[in-house]
Amino acid sequence: MTRTRRIATEEAFATAEQMQAIERVIAGGQRDADSPFWSMMARGQSPFAQRVMRQLLDVEGERLEIMDAYGVDMHVLSLTSPGVQTLPADDAVSMARRSNDLLAAVIERHPARFAGLATIAPQAPKDAAREIERAVTQLGFNGVMINAHTNDAYLDEEQFLPIFEAASALGTPIYIHPRAPSSGMAQPYLKYGLETAIWGYGAETGLHAVRLLVSGLFDRFPTLKIILGHMGEGIPFWLWRLDYMHRHGSGRPALERTITDYFRDNFVITTSGMHGPEALRFCIELLGSTNIMWAIDYPYQETPGAVDFLQTVEIAEADRANIFHRTAERVFGIAPVNP
Ligand code: MN
């Protein structure tokens, strides 16, 4: 019996220069809600920090061994959050290019094992649009990664239009990955360390996606695809109420369709770091497994747990195959192996 192909879609790597630049920015006194986490990581202050740093910086060694050990066929790789988004614009633009060149070389050496999402510098929107075009048309990348807000700015703001124009024209999806809440939102999260993956990442990214949904972006770009991790960052659970309140509220842009329509047609979600069977079955019922992809969130979360979850969760086999590989093949343009 042949095993179902497994494509993991939110898998992080880092470059040494990215980590050095993030450390420099923090040492220079620039503080945001992501800084405590990256200070802790940079100083290797826990076994978790040491392991994750080692595994982020490795792409072709230990990573491939772990993939082989647990039957993971492919990682769709992206530069770890916050990407280059905390750096000065000029540095960010050039580092994004170098990071994409490096990733393209890795994929060229292992075309069956890796696909790639392009890093961009949203703080320089026109350069970001050019890099999207270069990454997709010249480097063969499968999409774009943006790590939530950039210097507290959200992607529905007019300045970011060139990014969506480029992605929409090329038909390439944009994965919106979490980072810690923007400075206007962060304060109440700090007391109990809630600004990271336990709640703050999801709250920040959920807000970000809701802003896109109500902004009219998807009337302007009806074929645009946005990907959200972590089972949709809470939004699936809220869709009914979002529709109801949008219908009954005022002071927001008029939309051609309902929030649920946009979420079903313009969004795809992944299971990264969320292994609750009930939540997955709910999302399959609400969105369909053709809108759901599997992810590990390597190296922040463990590969065996992610494989075991989707391999054993009680769902229809056709849904399992969609989530393990078919949706990713369609959304990212990855060639099927067993048609
Ligand atoms: Mn992640």
Boltz pocket constraint, residues with backbone or C-beta under 6 A from the ligand:
constraints:
  - pocket:
      binder: B
      contacts: [[A, 10], [A, 12], [A, 177], [A, 229], [A, 272], [A, 297], [A, 300]]
      max_distance: 6.0
